[in-house]
Structures are given as structure tokens and as C-alpha cells.
Amino acid sequence: MIPAELADRSECRVVTTGRRTGRPHTITIWFAHHEGTVYLLSGGGPRSDWVRNLLADPAVAVGFSRRQFPGRARLVDDSAEDRLARDLVHDKYVARYRGDLSRWREESLPV
């Protein structure tokens, strides 16, 4: 479980295991936290390396500064949770970002 004080951070690190190399693969990404779940939106959809990695091995770590939390990643496949994930991540960043995030919100893959 991620502590509440970390949920307001602007980014997190997600560490997956490389599907070919077996080595750690780290990305920095926007996120939203809700009831113990960290939601991410993959702008590259299922073609993103980190998504392909987690499909091969769902064990991940979510990090903030020096703290890291283990977890299991999954694609969001429930329609209500899909909408929740898109809304949470979008709404967290829309006021901070100068551009239009509506297309990203609707076309990204919720994880």
C-alpha cells in the first residue's frame, strides 16, 4: 500500500522486468492512486516496452524517491474501472499541463 503522502507526487517510477533481457527496466510516469491501486495510462498502448514487459511478467515495483513498493500489474479490463482510471489520471494532471489531455485520456491504455 502506498502511503497517502506519496499519492500526491507528480510522478512515480515503475520497474518492470525486461521480457528479453530479464533486467530491470525503469520508466518515470504520471500516475493516480485510488484505494490501494496505482493507475497508469500508456500513451503507446500495448506497444510500449513497459507494457509488453509487464504482460510477460506482472511483478513490478512502484518507486518514489528512495522508497519502493512491490506490486502486480495488470491491464484494466472492467469498463467501470477503465473509466475510473482514465478520469483519475487525467484529472490529476489536467490543471498542471498546458496542453489538451483529452485525446491522451481517451486513447491511452489503462494499467
Contacts in CASP RR format, 6 or more apart in sequence:
PFRMAT RR
TARGET T0000
AUTHOR 0000-0000-0000
METHOD contacts of the structure
MODEL  1
MIPAELADRSECRVVTTGRRTGRPHTITIWFAHHEGTVYLLSGGGPRSDW
VRNLLADPAVAVGFSRRQFPGRARLVDDSAEDRLARDLVHDKYVARYRGD
LSRWREESLPV
1 36 0 8 1.000
1 69 0 8 1.000
2 33 0 8 1.000
2 36 0 8 1.000
2 38 0 8 1.000
2 62 0 8 1.000
2 64 0 8 1.000
2 69 0 8 1.000
6 12 0 8 1.000
6 33 0 8 1.000
6 64 0 8 1.000
6 67 0 8 1.000
7 32 0 8 1.000
7 33 0 8 1.000
9 64 0 8 1.000
10 30 0 8 1.000
10 96 0 8 1.000
11 28 0 8 1.000
11 29 0 8 1.000
11 30 0 8 1.000
11 31 0 8 1.000
12 28 0 8 1.000
12 29 0 8 1.000
12 31 0 8 1.000
12 38 0 8 1.000
12 62 0 8 1.000
12 63 0 8 1.000
12 64 0 8 1.000
13 26 0 8 1.000
13 27 0 8 1.000
13 28 0 8 1.000
13 29 0 8 1.000
13 61 0 8 1.000
13 62 0 8 1.000
13 63 0 8 1.000
13 64 0 8 1.000
13 68 0 8 1.000
14 26 0 8 1.000
14 27 0 8 1.000
14 28 0 8 1.000
14 29 0 8 1.000
14 40 0 8 1.000
14 50 0 8 1.000
14 60 0 8 1.000
14 61 0 8 1.000
14 62 0 8 1.000
14 63 0 8 1.000
14 73 0 8 1.000
15 24 0 8 1.000
15 25 0 8 1.000
15 26 0 8 1.000
15 60 0 8 1.000
15 61 0 8 1.000
15 62 0 8 1.000
15 63 0 8 1.000
15 68 0 8 1.000
16 24 0 8 1.000
16 25 0 8 1.000
16 27 0 8 1.000
16 50 0 8 1.000
16 53 0 8 1.000
16 54 0 8 1.000
16 57 0 8 1.000
16 60 0 8 1.000
16 73 0 8 1.000
17 23 0 8 1.000
17 24 0 8 1.000
17 25 0 8 1.000
17 53 0 8 1.000
17 56 0 8 1.000
17 57 0 8 1.000
17 59 0 8 1.000
18 24 0 8 1.000
18 25 0 8 1.000
18 49 0 8 1.000
18 53 0 8 1.000
18 56 0 8 1.000
18 57 0 8 1.000
19 52 0 8 1.000
19 53 0 8 1.000
19 55 0 8 1.000
19 56 0 8 1.000
19 57 0 8 1.000
25 49 0 8 1.000
25 50 0 8 1.000
25 53 0 8 1.000
27 50 0 8 1.000
29 40 0 8 1.000
29 50 0 8 1.000
30 40 0 8 1.000
30 41 0 8 1.000
30 89 0 8 1.000
30 92 0 8 1.000
30 93 0 8 1.000
31 38 0 8 1.000
31 39 0 8 1.000
31 40 0 8 1.000
31 62 0 8 1.000
31 89 0 8 1.000
32 38 0 8 1.000
32 39 0 8 1.000
32 85 0 8 1.000
32 88 0 8 1.000
32 89 0 8 1.000
32 91 0 8 1.000
32 92 0 8 1.000
33 39 0 8 1.000
34 84 0 8 1.000
34 88 0 8 1.000
38 62 0 8 1.000
39 76 0 8 1.000
39 84 0 8 1.000
39 85 0 8 1.000
39 88 0 8 1.000
39 89 0 8 1.000
39 110 0 8 1.000
39 111 0 8 1.000
40 89 0 8 1.000
40 110 0 8 1.000
40 111 0 8 1.000
41 85 0 8 1.000
41 86 0 8 1.000
41 89 0 8 1.000
41 90 0 8 1.000
41 104 0 8 1.000
41 105 0 8 1.000
41 108 0 8 1.000
41 109 0 8 1.000
41 110 0 8 1.000
41 111 0 8 1.000
42 48 0 8 1.000
42 50 0 8 1.000
42 51 0 8 1.000
42 108 0 8 1.000
42 109 0 8 1.000
42 110 0 8 1.000
42 111 0 8 1.000
43 104 0 8 1.000
43 107 0 8 1.000
43 108 0 8 1.000
43 109 0 8 1.000
44 51 0 8 1.000
44 108 0 8 1.000
44 109 0 8 1.000
45 51 0 8 1.000
45 108 0 8 1.000
45 109 0 8 1.000
46 52 0 8 1.000
46 55 0 8 1.000
46 75 0 8 1.000
46 109 0 8 1.000
48 109 0 8 1.000
51 75 0 8 1.000
51 109 0 8 1.000
51 111 0 8 1.000
54 60 0 8 1.000
54 73 0 8 1.000
54 74 0 8 1.000
54 111 0 8 1.000
55 75 0 8 1.000
58 72 0 8 1.000
58 73 0 8 1.000
58 74 0 8 1.000
59 70 0 8 1.000
59 71 0 8 1.000
59 72 0 8 1.000
59 73 0 8 1.000
60 70 0 8 1.000
60 71 0 8 1.000
60 72 0 8 1.000
60 73 0 8 1.000
61 68 0 8 1.000
61 69 0 8 1.000
61 70 0 8 1.000
61 71 0 8 1.000
62 68 0 8 1.000
62 69 0 8 1.000
62 71 0 8 1.000
63 69 0 8 1.000
73 111 0 8 1.000
74 111 0 8 1.000
75 109 0 8 1.000
75 110 0 8 1.000
75 111 0 8 1.000
76 82 0 8 1.000
76 85 0 8 1.000
76 110 0 8 1.000
76 111 0 8 1.000
81 110 0 8 1.000
82 110 0 8 1.000
85 110 0 8 1.000
85 111 0 8 1.000
86 105 0 8 1.000
86 106 0 8 1.000
86 108 0 8 1.000
86 110 0 8 1.000
87 105 0 8 1.000
89 105 0 8 1.000
89 110 0 8 1.000
90 101 0 8 1.000
90 102 0 8 1.000
90 104 0 8 1.000
90 105 0 8 1.000
93 101 0 8 1.000
94 101 0 8 1.000
END
